[in-house]
Every structure is written in structure tokens, then in C-alpha cells.
Amino acid sequence: AQTVTQSQPEMSVQEAETVTLSCTYDTSESDYYLFWYKQPPSRQMILVIRQEAYKQQNATENRFSVNFQKAAKSFSLKISDSQLGDAAMYFCAYRSAAGTYKYIFGTGTRLKVLA
Amino acid sequence: KAGVTQTPRYLIKTRGQQVTLSCSPISGHRSVSWYQQTPGQGLQFLFEYFSETQRNKGNFPGRFSGRQFSNSRSEMNVSTLELGDSALYLCASSLLLAGGEEQFFGPGTRLTVL
């Protein structure tokens, strides 16, 4: 069975600085998708970024980028130029490409942004 | 386009009671997934429905059940509530839940069991 691990329950970053959130996963599959979702306080969860395992190039979305290391089964999220609005719970998620119709989420990392 | 809606937003129940939560997906979305979110546990997958059929189920006891209607709206039911069922229940919808397709989440229903 696949698992997703986020070993950092909480992280802090100064406004305008860069922070990296860690995520590791375990799978025997070769084709899958990885996601980072953001859950702001009392607001709905939204997709931040996604990565297809067959793509070697790391995904980037504006200030958000990932470091995808397939062999190491690592998928970290880097937030550059952190803003107060980035404060949220961040969840890493895995989805098999084999059509199992479910996401597997990590336990989340709470990011605090200090002014 | 309206987002995913969940009703009610808050519920307080006592042990032994049952509860029904409702989810209305984004118009046109046919896949609806349910998750239980608790502090320290993250999101635990409950089940996923597509065109009124359950395609996958998580590791939850049979007290947790769900269904989907022909208009893609979904309900989940928890019978014989236990204190440990207190959680935020999230619903998420997508068109087909195929490939790297994004799931769109609702605001959740916060269930408190006393």
C-alpha cells in the first residue's frame, strides 16, 4: 500500500523569505501523480501544484515549485518570497495512475508566516 | 460556476446517534470523494463515487456509508456515532477523477460527537 509522510508538523518563515516543505512517499508503482494542496484557516482546500511522475522536469507555479526526486521518493515544495497569505496547512498527496480513484494524503505541515 | 457545497456546516450529535452529511459537487462533475480530517491524521479517504457507483472505499468500519444520486449529489451517513468520529468531513469533486485531475474541495462539515 502506498503511504505519504510529512515529517514537519509545523514550519515558520519570515515574510519574503523562502521555505521548503518536505514530503516523502512509498510506492511500488512507476506511474503516479503527486500534489500539494493548501488549506488556509477556515477556508477551502485548493490545489497548489501537481507533478506527473513520468515527467523529469520539476513543476513550477509562480512562487511555488517542487523538487521531485523519483528515485528517492521525495517531493518537496518550495515557496519563494513568502507572503502572509501563504500561511496555511499544506498537504502532500499521491494518486496512482492505475485508476484506483483515491488520493492518499500526508498528515500536513502547518506553515506560519512571520511579518 | 458555483463551488462544492456541503451541508450542514456544523453538527453536534451524541454518542449512538446517526448523522447524514450532504455534498453538492461542481456542476458537471461526476466524481465525488469523501474524507475525514482529524488533527495529526491528515485526510483519511472514506469513499469515492462516480455515476452513482462506489469505485473505491477506505479502511473505515461499516458504520460509514455513502451514496450518490443521479444528479451527482452525494450523501454520507455515519450510524451509531462514537466520540472518535468527531472530525471535519470533507467532500471533493472532479470531472472524472482521471489522471492528474484536480479535486475541488468543499468547506467541510464539522461534526462534534458528545
Interface residues (C-beta under 8 A of the other chain):
Chain A: Q6 P9 Y33 F35 Y37 R43 Q44 M45 I46 L47 R50 E52 F91 A93 R95 A97 G99 T100 Y101 K102 Y103 I104 F105 G106 T107 G108
Chain B: G3 V4 S31 S33 Y35 G40 Q41 G42 L43 Q44 F45 E48 F50 R55 N56 G58 L90 A92 L97 A98 G99 G100 E102 Q103 F105 G106 P107 G108
